[in-house]
């Protein structure tokens, strides 16, 4: 097996595990939406404070929910001793890391894709105008976060 096939097998395993259990992604999305909603209630709509604080609020929601998702993914692997099984496989540790990191990256990107439209509606942001310049920032920041958290 080539390394890309091994990486894809690990990502596919994580996706199938999540599709069966449905515990990581829904909890990430609900937690981030809860954070956004709570912060939305704290500010007066249309004020300058909302414009100044909204990027920080978005990143707080993403980082907290991402941390929750990273923690849940590894706790479930430890409970079922899946990580020990993966470590026993005859593959390079770097390949294992990349597979796990890409799986975590995918979950966080899905969560961001679901949370950002609701965030834009709650904080009265221009969705298309605000999203396009932020796509590279979202991706690079999420890539770094997933790489550190894996």
Backbone bond lengths (Angstrom), bond angles and torsions (degrees), N, CA, C in turn:
res aa  C-N    CA-C-N  psi(-1)  N-CA   C-N-CA  omega(-1)  CA-C   N-CA-C  phi
1 X - - - 1.454 - - 1.517 109.88 -
2 X 1.295 115.35 136.38 1.451 119.63 175.95 1.522 109.47 -77.61
3 X 1.324 114.33 163.32 1.470 119.04 -177.07 1.520 112.52 -62.16
4 X 1.345 117.56 -39.13 1.466 119.39 179.68 1.528 111.39 -64.15
5 X 1.320 116.63 -36.43 1.463 119.41 177.40 1.526 110.87 -66.68
6 X 1.315 116.67 -37.17 1.467 120.76 178.10 1.527 110.74 -67.55
7 X 1.334 115.83 -42.47 1.471 119.87 177.67 1.522 109.66 -61.39
8 X 1.338 116.57 -46.43 1.455 120.52 -179.71 1.531 110.83 -62.45
9 X 1.327 118.07 -37.02 1.467 120.93 178.62 1.528 111.06 -62.87
10 X 1.321 117.21 -39.17 1.473 120.67 179.05 1.526 110.39 -69.27
11 X 1.343 116.69 -43.16 1.468 120.28 177.99 1.526 109.71 -62.42
12 X 1.324 116.77 -44.16 1.462 120.94 179.67 1.532 111.05 -61.90
13 X 1.329 117.04 -39.79 1.470 120.94 177.25 1.524 110.57 -60.55
14 X 1.348 116.34 -44.82 1.464 119.74 179.16 1.526 111.45 -63.86
15 X 1.337 116.71 -41.14 1.466 119.97 179.10 1.529 111.42 -64.91
16 X 1.321 116.69 -44.27 1.467 119.45 179.37 1.522 111.64 -65.33
17 X 1.320 116.43 -38.53 1.464 119.95 177.32 1.523 110.53 -62.04
18 X 1.332 116.58 -41.70 1.465 120.07 179.58 1.525 111.18 -69.38
19 X 1.328 117.37 -39.01 1.463 119.77 178.60 1.526 111.43 -64.20
20 X 1.316 117.10 -32.15 1.465 120.07 178.92 1.524 112.12 -78.00
21 X 1.323 116.64 -42.68 1.471 119.18 -174.60 1.526 112.67 -88.28
22 X 1.304 117.36 -36.01 1.469 123.69 -178.22 1.522 112.35 50.91
23 X 1.316 115.81 49.31 1.456 117.71 178.72 1.522 113.03 -117.41
24 X 1.308 119.61 -28.66 1.461 120.63 -175.35 1.521 112.03 -80.36
25 X 1.319 117.29 -56.75 1.461 120.46 -174.79 1.531 113.15 -64.51
26 X 1.337 120.08 -46.26 1.469 118.06 177.48 1.525 113.37 -60.76
27 X 1.325 117.32 -37.82 1.468 118.52 179.30 1.524 110.74 -68.26
28 X 1.335 117.43 -36.16 1.464 120.09 177.32 1.529 110.93 -63.92
29 X 1.322 115.68 -46.93 1.468 120.11 -177.72 1.523 110.60 -65.55
30 X 1.314 117.63 -46.41 1.465 120.08 -179.23 1.523 111.97 -64.26
31 X 1.315 117.25 -40.24 1.459 120.16 179.31 1.528 110.71 -64.69
32 X 1.329 117.36 -44.97 1.465 119.17 -179.52 1.526 111.12 -67.01
33 X 1.326 117.69 -37.66 1.464 119.68 176.62 1.523 111.22 -65.86
34 X 1.306 117.20 -36.72 1.462 120.97 177.18 1.525 110.73 -63.96
35 X 1.317 117.55 -43.19 1.469 120.96 177.95 1.522 110.20 -62.05
36 X 1.331 117.11 -45.53 1.466 121.05 179.77 1.524 110.34 -63.03
37 X 1.311 117.81 -42.88 1.462 121.51 -179.36 1.523 111.75 -65.31
38 X 1.315 117.55 -41.92 1.467 120.54 178.69 1.524 110.50 -62.99
39 X 1.323 117.03 -44.55 1.462 119.38 178.11 1.523 111.57 -67.17
40 X 1.331 117.81 -30.92 1.457 120.43 177.94 1.525 111.04 -64.35
41 X 1.324 117.16 -35.62 1.459 120.63 178.92 1.527 112.77 -73.18
42 X 1.319 117.98 -20.11 1.463 120.07 -176.60 1.518 113.22 -82.11
43 X 1.327 118.59 -18.12 1.462 121.00 -176.66 1.519 111.02 -110.84
44 X 1.317 114.79 149.69 1.455 120.74 174.82 1.527 108.20 -77.00
45 X 1.331 118.03 129.29 1.469 119.85 -177.59 1.530 111.80 -59.47
46 X 1.314 115.92 135.91 1.450 121.90 176.79 1.513 115.63 82.06
47 X 1.306 119.14 0.61 1.461 120.50 -178.63 1.529 110.32 -79.62
48 X 1.336 114.55 164.21 1.461 119.45 178.32 1.519 111.36 -67.68
49 X 1.310 116.61 -28.92 1.465 120.26 179.58 1.526 111.00 -62.30
50 X 1.333 116.80 -34.08 1.465 120.18 178.53 1.520 110.03 -65.33
51 X 1.324 116.67 -44.84 1.466 120.37 -179.77 1.521 111.71 -63.80
52 X 1.323 116.43 -36.36 1.461 119.71 -179.29 1.525 112.20 -76.27
53 X 1.314 117.18 -34.65 1.464 120.47 -173.76 1.524 113.88 -93.36
54 X 1.323 118.55 -17.27 1.466 119.78 -172.80 1.531 114.39 -60.70
55 X 1.338 121.71 -39.51 1.477 117.93 176.65 1.524 112.62 -62.51
56 X 1.315 116.59 -40.41 1.462 119.88 178.26 1.508 112.24 -65.41
57 X 1.327 116.33 -38.74 1.463 120.48 178.78 1.522 110.11 -63.53
58 X 1.318 116.03 -43.20 1.464 119.89 179.46 1.523 111.18 -61.45
59 X 1.332 116.73 -45.07 1.465 119.26 -178.38 1.526 111.99 -70.97
60 X 1.319 117.91 -32.57 1.471 119.85 174.90 1.526 109.39 -62.11
61 X 1.320 116.31 -45.17 1.466 120.01 179.83 1.528 110.99 -62.71
62 X 1.324 116.87 -42.71 1.466 120.52 -178.13 1.527 111.18 -68.32
63 X 1.325 117.02 -45.03 1.469 120.26 -177.69 1.531 110.79 -66.84
64 X 1.324 117.65 -44.54 1.468 119.43 179.65 1.528 111.21 -63.96
65 X 1.332 116.62 -46.04 1.465 119.51 -179.88 1.527 110.84 -67.45
66 X 1.323 117.15 -36.93 1.463 120.10 176.80 1.513 111.98 -64.28
67 X 1.320 116.86 -40.55 1.463 120.68 176.92 1.525 110.50 -63.01
68 X 1.317 116.04 -41.30 1.462 120.19 176.46 1.525 110.68 -60.78
69 X 1.332 116.79 -44.60 1.465 120.78 179.93 1.516 113.00 -65.39
70 X 1.332 116.94 -42.15 1.465 120.08 178.05 1.523 110.61 -62.71
71 X 1.317 115.89 -42.39 1.463 119.80 179.49 1.523 111.12 -63.62
72 X 1.334 116.37 -45.19 1.461 119.84 -178.42 1.528 111.68 -64.53
73 X 1.333 116.98 -36.78 1.463 118.89 -178.28 1.525 111.30 -65.86
74 X 1.327 117.09 -38.04 1.459 118.77 -178.90 1.527 112.53 -82.47
75 X 1.312 117.94 -28.93 1.468 119.79 176.20 1.525 109.78 -65.89
76 X 1.324 116.88 -42.95 1.468 119.15 179.59 1.524 111.09 -65.58
77 X 1.326 117.18 -34.82 1.470 119.86 177.34 1.521 111.21 -69.72
78 X 1.319 117.33 -35.83 1.461 119.93 178.69 1.527 111.14 -70.28
79 X 1.326 117.06 -39.04 1.461 120.36 -179.43 1.522 111.69 -62.63
80 X 1.317 116.64 -38.48 1.458 120.51 -178.23 1.525 112.38 -96.48
81 X 1.314 117.38 5.94 1.463 124.34 179.84 1.524 112.73 55.22
82 X 1.318 116.00 32.30 1.459 120.88 179.57 1.527 110.95 -72.63
83 X 1.317 116.75 -36.64 1.459 119.97 -179.38 1.525 110.85 -63.14
84 X 1.319 117.57 -38.44 1.463 120.48 177.33 1.528 110.34 -64.64
85 X 1.322 116.24 -38.33 1.464 120.11 176.74 1.514 111.93 -64.71
86 X 1.336 116.40 -40.98 1.460 119.66 178.03 1.521 111.49 -66.13
87 X 1.325 116.48 -36.98 1.465 119.53 179.00 1.528 111.75 -68.22
88 X 1.321 117.67 -25.08 1.463 121.01 177.98 1.526 112.87 -80.74
89 X 1.332 116.73 -14.87 1.465 119.99 179.39 1.527 110.13 -67.05
90 X 1.324 116.73 147.87 1.466 119.50 -179.43 1.528 112.29 -81.01
91 X 1.322 116.14 60.49 1.464 120.60 176.63 1.520 108.80 -126.98
92 X 1.311 114.06 158.67 1.456 120.82 178.97 1.531 109.57 -66.77
93 X 1.308 116.94 144.33 1.479 120.98 179.73 1.529 111.23 -64.12
94 X 1.325 116.84 -31.24 1.458 120.30 177.30 1.516 112.01 -64.90
95 X 1.321 116.64 -38.39 1.464 121.46 176.86 1.527 109.75 -65.36
96 X 1.315 116.41 -42.41 1.464 121.22 177.12 1.527 110.58 -61.06
97 X 1.322 116.02 -44.80 1.463 120.74 179.17 1.526 110.74 -61.60
98 X 1.335 117.43 -46.64 1.466 120.10 -179.10 1.524 111.67 -62.26
99 X 1.322 117.09 -39.73 1.461 119.84 178.12 1.517 112.27 -63.40
100 X 1.336 116.41 -45.90 1.466 120.25 178.57 1.528 110.92 -65.83
101 X 1.335 116.55 -40.27 1.460 120.27 -179.03 1.526 110.95 -65.80
102 X 1.336 117.63 -41.82 1.462 119.90 179.17 1.527 111.51 -66.75
103 X 1.321 117.43 -35.43 1.464 119.90 175.19 1.520 111.55 -63.77
104 X 1.325 116.62 -45.25 1.469 120.43 177.50 1.522 111.16 -64.85
105 X 1.325 116.65 -39.84 1.462 121.14 177.96 1.522 110.37 -60.03
106 X 1.304 116.31 -43.43 1.461 120.38 -179.84 1.527 111.59 -62.45
107 X 1.322 117.35 -43.93 1.464 120.39 178.89 1.526 111.52 -62.41
108 X 1.318 117.08 -42.75 1.464 120.08 -178.38 1.525 110.41 -69.09
109 X 1.337 117.81 -38.57 1.466 120.25 177.80 1.526 111.38 -65.23
110 X 1.317 117.37 -38.69 1.470 120.17 176.40 1.523 109.96 -63.05
111 X 1.325 116.39 -44.11 1.464 120.48 178.67 1.529 110.37 -60.68
112 X 1.324 117.57 -44.11 1.463 120.52 178.80 1.520 111.21 -62.88
113 X 1.327 116.64 -40.51 1.458 120.38 179.25 1.515 113.33 -64.07
114 X 1.318 117.02 -29.55 1.462 120.54 178.09 1.528 112.30 -84.84
115 X 1.319 117.08 -31.50 1.464 120.83 -175.14 1.526 112.02 -83.80
116 X 1.325 117.85 -37.61 1.462 119.45 -173.80 1.527 113.61 -60.54
117 X 1.342 121.26 -43.38 1.473 118.68 178.03 1.530 112.95 -60.43
118 X 1.317 117.00 -40.19 1.464 119.80 179.32 1.520 110.16 -68.65
119 X 1.323 116.30 -39.05 1.463 120.88 175.69 1.529 110.32 -60.24
120 X 1.332 117.02 -44.20 1.464 121.00 -179.84 1.525 111.28 -63.38
121 X 1.314 117.59 -37.38 1.465 120.91 178.48 1.525 110.68 -69.11
122 X 1.328 117.05 -46.60 1.467 120.54 -177.15 1.525 112.72 -65.69
123 X 1.323 117.29 -34.41 1.458 120.67 -177.52 1.527 112.74 -102.70
124 X 1.332 117.41 15.08 1.467 124.08 175.84 1.528 112.55 53.23
125 X 1.327 116.19 50.15 1.458 121.09 177.03 1.520 109.61 -99.25
126 X 1.326 115.67 150.30 1.455 120.89 172.64 1.523 106.99 -72.49
127 X 1.331 116.35 109.06 1.465 120.58 -171.50 1.524 112.32 -59.85
128 X 1.329 117.81 -53.63 1.467 120.59 -177.00 1.520 110.32 -69.97
129 X 1.326 117.19 -43.29 1.464 120.26 -179.77 1.516 113.16 -65.96
130 X 1.320 116.43 -31.28 1.465 119.94 -179.71 1.520 111.98 -85.90
131 X 1.321 117.28 -28.33 1.459 120.00 -174.01 1.522 113.21 -78.97
132 X 1.313 117.82 -44.27 1.463 119.74 -173.92 1.527 113.64 -58.26
133 X 1.337 119.85 -46.68 1.470 117.34 177.92 1.527 113.30 -68.99
134 X 1.332 117.06 -21.88 1.460 120.10 -177.30 1.524 114.31 -87.74
135 X 1.325 118.58 -12.62 1.461 119.97 -177.29 1.524 113.43 -57.41
136 X 1.341 119.75 -48.67 1.471 117.74 177.77 1.529 112.47 -64.34
137 X 1.326 116.81 -36.29 1.466 120.40 179.14 1.524 110.05 -65.62
138 X 1.343 116.40 -45.91 1.461 120.49 177.73 1.522 110.80 -57.14
139 X 1.330 115.67 -48.05 1.459 118.87 -175.80 1.525 111.61 -64.94
140 X 1.329 117.32 -47.70 1.469 119.85 -177.78 1.531 111.93 -66.28
141 X 1.325 116.76 -41.23 1.466 119.44 178.93 1.526 110.80 -66.54
142 X 1.315 116.66 -40.15 1.457 120.47 179.12 1.524 110.83 -68.45
143 X 1.317 116.96 -37.94 1.464 120.74 176.47 1.526 110.67 -61.35
144 X 1.320 116.83 -45.29 1.462 120.26 177.79 1.515 112.41 -64.78
145 X 1.317 116.32 -40.63 1.465 120.52 179.41 1.525 111.22 -64.92
146 X 1.336 116.23 -44.44 1.468 119.82 179.21 1.525 110.91 -66.67
147 X 1.331 116.92 -36.57 1.469 119.98 178.94 1.527 110.82 -66.21
148 X 1.322 116.94 -40.22 1.466 119.90 178.52 1.524 112.25 -71.26
149 X 1.316 116.63 -37.03 1.455 120.12 -174.69 1.512 115.04 -80.87
150 X 1.323 116.96 -14.56 1.469 119.71 -176.46 1.500 111.66 -83.64
